Amino acid sequence: MVGVAWGPLPGAGPVVVRAATADDVPALVALLADDPLGAGRERPEEGLAPYLRAFAAVAADPAHLLVVAVDGDDVVGTLQLSVLPGLSRGGASRGQIEAVRVRADRRGAGLGEALLRWAVAEARRSGCALVQLTTDRSRSGAQRFYERLGFTASHVGYKLALDGS
């Protein structure tokens, strides 16, 4: 994405946001698997090859940005921001935020809020007219968190698993 603001994450102490690298994939998978839902759907014990393939596809596409929040050498958070062009809303682009995770021992200290605010600013910088995200219905704490940041539960979302999971 053009004009990405890398560097210290305002409101998050010494934490810096930067583009994820292939070397970060093991830590990213650990973040994805570190909750009840992720533990049931991530399979890091089967190897990192599928995650590395997915990382390469995301990294190769300029419409997608996978970032890490790091404190020194430690990955403490992540999210993916994708810019989706569309015809609705007068041809407006949307920022889609996915896979927001903060390491368990860092939750509740403002890191997630700082990371989300950073992503919203990047979406705005990229010309998006709105930012959207989804969260599982069972994540009531996440829902309260997003609402506190100004997001509204405006739509009903549906998914159809194509791989049987």
Secondary structure, 3 states (H helix, E strand, C coil): CCCCCCEECCCCCCCEEEECCHHHHHHHHHHHHCCHHHHHHCCHHHCCHHHHHHHHHHHHCCCEEEEEEEECCEEEEEEEEEEECCCHHHHCEEEEEEEEEECHHHCCCCHHHHHHHHHHHHHHHCCEEEEEECCCCCCHHHHHHHHHCCCCCCCCCCCCCCCCC
